[in-house]
Amino acid sequence: MKLVKREIMLEDLEIVSRLGSCCGSMGTVLLARKGNKLLAVKKIDLDRANAKHFIALQREILLVRQLLHPNILSIQDSFVNSQCKSV
């Protein structure tokens, strides 16, 4: 599975708050709003990630995308933002 490279910016979303950190210190989870939907956005800093981290992230996206459970957030989208070097 490959991540789709699009020029989607976090500025397209209204950031409501920071929920916490993820992936050690490499990422942040944000609560965002897009229209009338609330989303959890997992932002990974690619400057801190090596090839192993990137492969693990791709696998995580593929696996979580297949899960259907009321206690697990579904993945709506994934993208690489080259301007801020994040996933």
Steps between C-alpha positions, in 0.01 A plus 500: 500500500626845418396823662339739258704815452263796489537859594248493783589748767411499865371848425212327316384382843397702803723378784292485818761373748802278554399157631847362573816357354556179306782292356736598778578866446465479121135593479203688635131414506273797435125542523386675182176602337423474130155638432272346761726194562748463785818314407805373685806591295821306560784721377841330467818706461685342206826674592513272807388183322732258327411244232396240763262748663346588164444132410346435843270800452386372161422160656311662785287699255425188296401294806295765680318584179362144500379506862135558575441539872304762698801570727750551217503813286480427130756644263331746266809600304879497500737734322852634492542875527836594349489862616501420870660154455226310677263208448 
